[in-house]
Each structure stands twice: as C-alpha cells, then as structure tokens.
Amino acid sequence: MTSTKNTSTRSTNTRTNPRQAARVRAIRWMKGLLLAGSVAASLLGTQLLAEKDTAGIPPAIVRPSTVQEARWQQAPAGGTQELGPVPTAAAPLRPVARSRSSR
Amino acid sequence: MTQSDFYYNQMQTLPVIDEQPSLPGDPWPSHRFRAMGSEIALWLDDEEGDACVAFSRVERLFRRLEARLTRFDANSELSRLNARPERWVQVSPLLADVLGQALALAEKTGGLFDPTLLPALEAAGYTTSFERMGKKQQAVSGSPQPGRWPEVRLDPLRPAVWLPSEVRLDLGGIGKGYTAQLALDLLAAWGAALVDAGGDLVAGAPPRGLPGWPVAVAAPGGGDAPDLFHLWLAQAALATSGIDYRRWQQNGRPAHHLIDPRTGRPTTGDLVTATVLAPEATTAEGWGTASLIAGRERGLDLLLAREMAGALTTTGGKSLLTPAFAGHVVWPVL
C-alpha cells in the first residue's frame, strides 16, 4: 500500500515538474554510462592482465634424454621447437657434491 | 632462419664461462657422517687449519636437531607434539621456526608442499627409518589422508602449536634443509663452506680462486649414469626431490615417500626428479617437492611464473629447465 502511494507521488511530481523530470532522466543516463564504463574497464583490464601474464612467463628449455641424441628443444608458449645439433664438450669441472633425491 | 641459427642465437642469450679454472683433486678438508637418515658431507676452505673443530660442532648440531625433529623416536619433541592433538602444546623456538617455514611454504605452493602428511606416509608403509625398512612393507592400519595444513595453528610468540584430530606432522625433508642451512651459517665463521645433506646442497661463499663450489645434478637413479648438469654453487642451495630412491613394495605395489597431498597416496605424476636452486635450503626443498607433485606441465608453469631456477626430469628421461636454471649451468654448454 505504502509503496504504491510513493510511486504514484513520484510519477505525479515528474509529470507536473518538467525541470525535475529532466534532472531524473539525466541522472539515469549518467548511471547507465557509469555502469557501462565500469564493465568495459573491467573487461579491458582483465584482458591486459592476461596478456601481461602470458608475456611475463619465459619459455622453458627442453633437454632430451641423452646428450648423444644431440637434439635440443625450445618450448615457447603454444608450442615446442626442435633445434639443431649441439656441440658436446668434456665436463670442465669435477664436482665434489651431487644434488640428488634424498639419500 | 635455420634450426642451427636459432640454436646459436639461443646460446648468445645465456651466460657462458669461456675458461674454466682447473681443479686439482678435492683440495678442501672434508668430513662425512650419517644423520637424519642421510649421508652428510661438509667441505671447508679453511684458512686457519681449524676444520676439525668446525666439523665437530656441525656434527653435534645435526645430532641435536635430529633428536628434536625426528618422527622415528617417540621421545622427540616432534613425536610428543604429534601425540597431543586438539590442544595447545608449548614447543621450542626451533620447532616453531621449522614449522613456521613449512606452513609458509605450504601456503606459497598452494598446498603442494604439506607438512601434515605423516598419516599418509605411514599408510603407504613408511613407518620406520628407511635404513631399517625392508624392501617389502605390510599394509598398516589407517587409510590415505589428504594434507590438512590449513587446520594447523601456530602461535609463534608463546610459542605453541595446535594440531587437529588425526593430524600429525612430518618435518623430515624441511628439517634436514633447515639444519643444513644452520650448519652452513656455523661453518661460515671458519671460512667458505659447502654442506651436502643427503643430496640437498647448501653453499656459502665460494672457495678461494673459484666462482663457486663445483657441484652437479645427478642423473635419476644414480649409479654410473653421467651427471645431468654441472654448476658453480655459491650463496645458494640446490635441492632435488625424486621418486627414484626411497622406494619399496607395499602389498605387491610400488610405493615411495613423496605423497600427493591431494590424494594422500604416493604421487603418480610424470616426473622422476625436480631440482630447485634457491637462496635458502628450505625454499629449494619445498619448491622441489611441490613441482614434482605438480607434474611436468603445472610444475614448470609454477617455476616459470615465479622466475625460479628449476630443472625437472620426466619419466621419459627429458630434462626441462627454466631459463633461470639454464643460466647457472656450465656443463653441458646450453
């Protein structure tokens, strides 16, 4: 009952006061613009972040099972690229310790 | 651009040491002993000739921390904490610090590293120290239980710990890394040092005349297989987690000590080992375990996204290196 009365009052007011009706329409437009703007900004921001994430992650280097295979790979985002033969050389240093799974 | 051109372009982006210093034998005093179920080795580039004193203190340090942190002794501080769930238990600053680091790593790795997996480890048959275990284990009571690290409460000021019902802690790997880091800090008072705690390496300043300590990443399985990589290690830690060792049969099925916190069972991923190079041993240890559990794709993504230095070896025998890790490898030339 109360809400019907209120609606009717507001409707009557805008009908009787053209200046106020124009103001209400302007506010509604601004609200709409703000909503549309924030949705667009949010979508654009998400896309930019996604692009930054992809661009920020460096590619991995893939070493095959044995050096004798002499085939090395570079794995950029979205694929793996096989590379040419690798020059092999004798190990230049003699390790004193080895990292390995817990012994 | 040919494939070779591409390869040589890649080479130019990676640091290459042109001349390797020659290394005569093993020129530094060293000391070996067993602790925490592992072979511990120490090296010291000692200027004063006091290496024996330093080694003796470090060995005592390992024994002291093992007595507190082992899960295989019912009287250790950790076992006494595990036996008192659902109440606040006062703990030593040492245990609080190790647990604090473990919980921080659990949070950073999204729970892939989890210190609450003791019930799952025991359900998998790892009930006694690996040295005493037979190759075949019988089924034990209890079912696989996923990790529950978010339910553990730590008050670092009292310090005190609250464990939920049926949650018990295993601080084996991280406890060893923590101790190795403390050992290195102790040795630093005498000179440049390197600590090998069962395959987890921690290095301080480089020895005189060299860019770092000459170390390697071993091929999975060990034996006579050639090393995967050689690198100079200084002011950093290198830890490898793997399912190529600490394996056994349980009820006719192969089992190992690396539990997937999501299932509470030994991980069945596509990686054999995961090696991580980090500023501290506990970080290297935690991320090594986490990336192995995560598997090839996600493990690599986790390391790359954080620009961490890591190398993963797949069940097919390939090694996947992050650029940060490749930058430290001196052999083979990448």
Interface residues (C-beta under 8 A of the other chain):
Chain A: D53 G56 I57 P58 P59 A60 I61 V62 R63 P64 S65 T66 V67 W72 Q74 A75 Q81 E82 L83 G84 P85 V86 P87 T88 A89 A91 P92 L93 R94 P95 V96 A97 R98 S99 R100 S101 S102 R103
Chain B: T2 Q3 S4 F6 Y7 Q10 Q20 L23 D26 W28 S30 G37 S38 E39 A41 W43 G173 K176 L194 D196 G198 G199 D200 L201 W213 P214 V215 A216 V217 A218 P220 G222 P226 D227 L228 H230 W232 L238 A239 T240 S241 G242 I243 D244 Y245 R246 H257 T273 T275 L300 D301 L304 A305 E307 G316 G317 K318 S319 L320 L321 T322 P323 A326 V330 W331 P332 V333 L334
